[in-house]
């Protein structure tokens, strides 16, 4: 991402305004990178592959500190702030951004072809962890690849939050 004098910073955007902030920062001459992953969505009996931000509400802006001030980023439409330590923005190492770019290009973050879980209310089996081999009812699809399962433990029903990868249809 970075020519010689460019330093990258993490920019915190308004909710669901990553694309707006990206466009406005590009118009101002900043080098901007928004890491994204591909995922499949279904709507009205149609399947569509879309790109979503890898880090919701964050993107990276490259600033040539010799010729550009970083403070105008704060007043850019769609931006909420810049990750800072004290009054100065905290630089993000080039190696991190380069690795993110490589991984994104290789499709390492994509969520296409992930096995489908049963719908809420269906019976599932936990395949790993403390509740391994227990059968329960899927009650909630959480965020960050976690699900909530209703298990029968000691004569009562208990909600357990487990990794999505550790659940299969029973």
ABEGO torsion letter per residue (X at the ends): XBBAABBBBBBBBBBGAAAAAAAAAAAAGBBBBBBBBBBBBBBGGBBBBBBBBABBGBBBBBBBAAABBAAAAAABBGBAEBBBBEABBBBBBAAAAAAAAAAAAAGAABABGBBBBBBBGBBBBBABEAABGBBBBBABBBBGGBBBBBBBBGGBBBBBBBBAAABBBX
